[in-house]
């Protein structure tokens, strides 16, 4: 699917919880679960566009879920209905869709963003594990697509108190998908490798171009240096080298 340049119009930009926002862009867009778009709503500063995973694609809108972390995402958070925004995409390699048997999805924090569209596209036979610091968010958007939802929070005010990896039951699944903090994904990789379970990891890295023209998002893999924007962001679990 060849990426295209778009000038979009903001439909809505809602603060979901803390620094998490849901951004909807009006229009007919394409993309596969796990792919992303490069976004910008400014002219010169900051210099680089911001990569955001596809959260959902509907008939008349493209949805992103993002966390305000720096100057670019702070500018995005101030967009309102009717504002203009520029997009390039869809970019990267997404998730292979495999739900011939039971699927487990493990996501932490803003790592749930690409998993919403994945759940929708897998069409059932899914258990979802979501790990959060204090308050779960956006889980109501996936409940109709999954069989069972497991939640953990650091405080224990909602769900299990502790890490989501503590309650992940690998025995049920033939395929696992994960996205979120590196320590969480590293633990999931270790668990899956011990049982020889298929694992797909969505990696997050700072990106400069988004199309593989530079090496700004390079990571180490078992087959050498790879670019997250072009060779990923989704990789097979056994490809990723988290530690030397």
DARA-V150645 format. One record per pair of residues at least 12 apart in sequence whose C-alpha atoms are under 8 Angstrom apart, sorted by the first residue. I is the first residue (numbers start at 1). GAP is how many residues later the second one is. If there is no record, write none. Layout:
I:GAP + I:GAP
This chain:
1:30 + 1:89 + 2:87 + 2:88 + 3:85 + 3:86 + 3:87 + 3:88 + 4:84 + 4:85 + 4:86 + 5:81 + 5:82 + 5:83 + 5:84 + 6:80 + 6:81 + 6:82 + 7:77 + 7:78 + 7:79 + 7:80 + 8:17 + 8:18 + 8:19 + 8:76 + 8:77 + 8:78 + 8:79 + 9:16 + 9:17 + 9:18 + 9:72 + 9:73 + 9:74 + 9:75 + 9:76 + 10:13 + 10:14 + 10:15 + 10:16 + 10:69 + 10:70 + 10:71 + 10:72 + 10:73 + 10:74 + 10:75 + 11:12 + 11:13 + 11:14 + 11:15 + 11:69 + 11:70 + 11:71 + 12:12 + 12:13 + 12:68 + 12:69 + 13:64 + 13:65 + 13:66 + 13:67 + 13:68 + 16:121 + 16:122 + 17:120 + 19:48 + 19:49 + 20:45 + 20:46 + 20:47 + 20:48 + 20:90 + 21:44 + 21:45 + 21:46 + 21:47 + 21:56 + 22:41 + 22:42 + 22:43 + 22:44 + 23:40 + 23:41 + 23:42 + 23:43 + 24:37 + 24:38 + 24:39 + 24:40 + 25:36 + 25:37 + 25:38 + 26:34 + 26:35 + 26:36 + 27:32 + 27:33 + 27:34 + 27:35 + 28:30 + 28:31 + 28:32 + 28:33 + 28:34 + 29:28 + 29:31 + 29:32 + 29:33 + 30:27 + 30:60 + 31:23 + 31:26 + 31:58 + 31:59 + 32:22 + 32:58 + 32:62 + 32:63 + 33:21 + 33:22 + 33:61 + 33:62 + 33:81 + 33:82 + 33:84 + 33:85 + 33:88 + 34:19 + 34:20 + 34:58 + 34:59 + 34:60 + 34:61 + 34:80 + 34:81 + 34:84 + 34:168 + 34:199 + 34:200 + 35:18 + 35:19 + 35:55 + 35:56 + 35:57 + 35:58 + 35:59 + 35:60 + 35:79 + 35:198 + 36:15 + 36:16 + 36:17 + 36:18 + 36:53 + 36:54 + 36:55 + 36:56 + 37:14 + 37:15 + 37:16 + 37:17 + 37:50 + 37:51 + 37:52 + 37:53 + 37:54 + 38:12 + 38:13 + 38:14 + 38:49 + 38:50 + 38:51 + 38:172 + 39:12 + 39:13 + 39:46 + 39:47 + 39:48 + 39:49 + 40:32 + 40:36 + 40:45 + 40:46 + 40:47 + 41:34 + 41:35 + 41:43 + 41:44 + 41:45 + 46:25 + 46:26 + 48:160 + 48:161 + 49:23 + 49:159 + 49:160 + 50:22 + 50:23 + 50:157 + 51:156 + 51:159 + 52:12 + 52:13 + 52:14 + 53:12 + 53:60 + 53:61 + 54:59 + 54:60 + 54:63 + 55:58 + 55:59 + 55:60 + 55:61 + 55:62 + 56:58 + 56:60 + 56:61 + 57:60 + 64:49 + 65:45 + 65:48 + 66:44 + 66:47 + 67:43 + 91:119 + 91:120 + 91:138 + 91:139 + 92:118 + 92:119 + 92:136 + 92:137 + 92:138 + 92:139 + 92:140 + 92:141 + 93:136 + 93:137 + 93:138 + 93:139 + 93:140 + 93:141 + 94:138 + 94:139 + 94:140 + 95:23 + 95:105 + 95:139 + 97:24 + 97:25 + 98:24 + 98:77 + 99:23 + 99:25 + 99:26 + 99:27 + 99:76 + 101:24 + 101:72 + 101:73 + 101:74 + 102:23 + 102:24 + 102:25 + 102:70 + 102:71 + 102:72 + 102:73 + 103:22 + 103:23 + 103:24 + 103:70 + 103:71 + 103:72 + 103:73 + 103:74 + 104:22 + 104:23 + 104:24 + 104:25 + 104:66 + 104:68 + 104:69 + 104:71 + 104:72 + 104:73 + 105:21 + 105:22 + 105:23 + 105:24 + 105:71 + 105:72 + 105:73 + 106:22 + 106:23 + 106:24 + 106:25 + 106:58 + 106:62 + 106:70 + 106:71 + 106:72 + 106:73 + 107:21 + 107:22 + 107:23 + 107:24 + 107:71 + 107:72 + 107:73 + 108:22 + 108:23 + 108:24 + 108:56 + 108:71 + 108:72 + 108:73 + 108:76 + 109:21 + 109:22 + 109:23 + 109:24 + 109:71 + 109:72 + 110:70 + 111:68 + 111:69 + 111:70 + 112:18 + 112:67 + 112:68 + 114:65 + 115:64 + 116:25 + 116:26 + 119:23 + 119:26 + 119:27 + 120:22 + 120:25 + 123:22 + 124:21 + 124:22 + 124:23 + 125:21 + 125:22 + 126:19 + 126:20 + 126:21 + 126:22 + 127:19 + 127:20 + 127:21 + 127:22 + 127:23 + 128:18 + 128:19 + 128:20 + 128:21 + 128:22 + 129:20 + 129:21 + 129:22 + 129:35 + 129:39 + 130:19 + 130:20 + 130:21 + 130:22 + 130:34 + 131:20 + 131:21 + 131:22 + 131:32 + 131:33 + 132:19 + 132:20 + 132:21 + 132:22 + 133:20 + 133:21 + 133:22 + 134:19 + 134:20 + 134:21 + 134:22 + 134:23 + 134:24 + 135:18 + 135:22 + 135:23 + 136:15 + 136:17 + 136:22 + 151:13 + 152:12 + 165:19 + 165:22 + 165:23 + 170:21 + 170:22 + 173:24 + 174:23 + 174:24 + 175:22 + 175:23 + 175:24 + 176:21 + 176:22 + 176:23 + 176:24 + 177:22 + 177:23 + 177:24 + 177:25 + 178:21 + 178:22 + 178:23 + 178:24 + 179:22 + 179:23 + 179:24 + 180:22 + 180:23 + 182:60 + 185:16 + 186:56 + 189:48 + 189:49 + 193:45 + 198:38 + 198:39 + 199:37 + 199:38 + 199:39 + 200:34 + 200:35 + 200:36 + 200:37 + 201:32 + 201:33 + 201:34 + 201:35 + 201:36 + 202:30 + 202:31 + 202:32 + 202:33 + 203:25 + 203:29 + 203:30 + 203:31 + 203:32 + 204:24 + 204:29 + 205:12 + 205:23 + 207:22 + 210:19 + 210:20 + 211:18 + 211:19 + 212:15 + 212:17 + 212:18 + 215:12 + 217:12 + 220:20 + 220:21 + 220:22 + 221:18 + 221:19 + 221:20 + 222:16 + 222:17 + 222:18 + 222:19 + 223:16
